[in-house]
């Protein structure tokens, strides 16, 4: 399983489409097995879903994301979790795996 997390200064950013970088974290047998930090392509509608799909992302943990983007990721078989707190990517993935991730309101919904 591979997680994609939009980052700014090393922690999750609420500004999904305009993030500085993405952490791609691979999980094998419920343990983090690999982490990459990647610079995303320039932001344009529909670019990130294709790019993250090509990178093998299965789950995106985000602070907020528009409904159109969520639909584009879903169409590519990528699960989106919104409303996550601004934590380090490893903390977010570990919380997700332990079913303790406190995902709240999608910050793009208000």
MOVEN-V811123 format. One record per pair of residues at least 12 apart in sequence whose ideal C-beta (glycine too) atoms are under 10 Angstrom apart, sorted by the first residue. I is the first residue (numbers start at 1). J is the second residue. D is the distance in whole Angstrom. If there is no record, write none. Layout:
BEGIN
i/j/d
I/J/D
I/J/D
END
This chain:
BEGIN
i/j/d
1/25/9
1/26/7
1/27/5
1/28/8
1/30/9
1/33/10
1/56/10
1/57/9
1/58/5
1/59/7
1/79/10
1/93/9
1/96/10
1/97/9
2/24/6
2/25/7
2/26/5
2/27/7
2/33/10
2/34/9
2/36/10
2/52/9
2/55/7
2/56/5
2/57/5
2/58/5
2/59/8
2/78/10
2/93/10
3/22/10
3/23/8
3/24/7
3/25/5
3/26/8
3/27/7
3/32/9
3/35/10
3/57/7
3/58/7
3/59/5
3/60/7
3/61/6
3/79/10
3/81/9
3/89/7
3/90/10
3/92/8
3/93/5
3/96/7
3/97/9
4/22/5
4/23/7
4/24/6
4/25/8
4/38/9
4/40/10
4/48/9
4/51/9
4/52/5
4/53/10
4/55/7
4/56/9
4/57/4
4/58/9
4/59/7
4/60/5
4/61/8
4/62/9
4/73/9
4/78/8
4/80/10
4/89/9
5/19/9
5/21/10
5/22/7
5/23/5
5/24/8
5/25/7
5/35/10
5/57/10
5/59/9
5/60/7
5/61/5
5/62/8
5/63/10
5/81/10
5/84/8
5/87/9
5/88/9
5/89/4
5/90/9
5/92/6
5/93/8
5/96/10
6/18/9
6/19/4
6/20/8
6/21/8
6/22/6
6/23/8
6/40/8
6/48/9
6/52/10
6/60/8
6/61/9
6/62/6
6/63/8
6/64/10
6/65/9
6/89/9
7/19/6
7/20/6
7/21/5
7/22/7
7/23/6
7/37/7
7/38/10
7/86/10
7/88/9
7/89/7
8/20/5
8/21/8
8/63/10
8/86/9
9/21/10
9/86/9
10/23/9
10/37/9
10/87/10
10/88/6
10/89/8
11/23/10
11/63/10
11/85/9
11/86/5
11/87/6
11/88/6
11/89/8
11/91/9
11/92/9
12/61/7
12/62/7
12/63/6
12/84/6
12/85/7
12/86/5
12/87/6
12/88/8
12/89/7
12/91/9
12/92/6
13/62/9
13/63/6
13/64/9
13/86/7
14/62/8
14/63/4
14/64/5
14/65/10
14/82/10
14/83/10
14/84/9
14/86/7
14/106/10
14/107/5
14/108/8
15/43/10
15/62/10
15/63/8
15/64/8
15/107/9
15/108/10
16/40/10
16/43/9
16/48/8
16/60/8
16/62/5
16/63/7
16/64/6
16/65/5
16/66/8
16/69/7
16/80/9
16/82/9
16/107/9
16/108/8
17/40/9
17/43/5
17/44/9
17/45/9
17/47/9
17/48/7
17/62/10
17/64/10
17/65/8
17/66/8
17/69/7
17/108/10
18/40/9
18/43/6
19/39/10
19/40/7
19/43/9
19/48/9
19/62/9
19/63/10
20/37/10
20/39/8
20/40/8
21/36/10
21/37/5
21/38/6
21/39/6
21/40/7
22/36/8
22/37/7
22/38/5
22/39/8
22/40/6
22/48/9
22/51/9
22/52/7
22/55/8
22/57/9
22/60/9
22/89/9
23/35/6
23/36/7
23/37/6
23/38/8
23/61/9
23/88/9
23/89/4
23/90/8
23/92/9
23/93/9
24/36/5
24/37/8
24/38/6
24/52/8
24/55/6
24/56/8
24/57/7
24/89/9
25/37/10
25/57/10
25/59/10
25/61/9
25/89/6
25/90/7
25/92/9
25/93/5
25/94/10
25/96/10
26/56/8
26/58/10
26/93/9
27/58/9
27/59/9
27/93/7
27/94/9
27/96/9
27/97/7
30/94/10
30/97/6
30/98/9
31/94/9
31/97/8
32/89/9
32/90/6
32/93/6
32/94/7
32/97/9
35/89/7
35/90/7
35/93/9
36/55/8
37/89/9
38/51/9
38/52/9
38/55/7
40/52/8
40/55/10
45/66/10
45/68/7
45/69/8
45/72/8
46/68/9
46/69/9
46/72/6
47/72/10
48/60/9
48/65/10
48/69/7
48/72/8
48/73/8
49/68/10
49/69/7
49/70/10
49/71/9
49/72/4
49/73/5
49/74/9
49/75/8
49/76/5
49/78/7
49/80/10
50/72/8
50/76/8
52/73/7
52/76/8
52/78/7
53/72/9
53/73/8
53/75/9
53/76/4
53/77/8
53/78/6
54/76/10
56/78/10
57/73/8
57/76/9
57/77/10
57/78/6
57/79/9
58/77/8
58/78/6
58/79/7
59/73/10
59/78/7
59/79/5
59/80/8
59/81/7
59/93/9
59/96/7
60/73/6
60/78/6
60/79/7
60/80/5
60/81/7
60/82/9
60/84/10
61/79/9
61/80/8
61/81/5
61/82/8
61/83/10
61/84/5
61/85/10
61/87/9
61/89/8
61/92/5
61/93/7
61/95/9
61/96/6
61/101/7
61/103/8
62/80/7
62/81/7
62/82/5
62/83/8
62/84/6
62/92/10
62/103/9
62/106/8
62/107/9
62/108/9
63/82/7
63/83/7
63/84/6
63/85/8
63/86/7
63/103/10
63/104/9
63/105/10
63/106/8
63/107/5
63/108/8
64/82/6
64/83/7
64/84/9
64/105/8
64/106/5
64/107/3
64/108/4
64/109/7
64/110/9
65/80/6
65/81/10
65/82/5
65/83/10
65/106/7
65/107/9
65/108/6
65/109/9
66/82/10
66/106/9
66/108/5
66/109/9
67/106/9
67/108/8
67/109/8
69/82/10
69/108/8
70/82/8
70/106/8
70/108/9
80/106/9
81/96/7
81/101/7
81/103/5
81/106/10
82/103/7
82/104/8
82/105/8
82/106/4
82/107/8
82/108/7
82/109/8
83/101/9
83/102/8
83/103/4
83/104/4
83/105/5
83/106/5
83/107/7
83/108/10
83/109/9
84/96/9
84/101/6
84/102/8
84/103/5
84/104/8
84/106/10
84/107/10
85/101/9
85/102/6
85/103/9
85/104/8
87/101/9
87/102/10
END
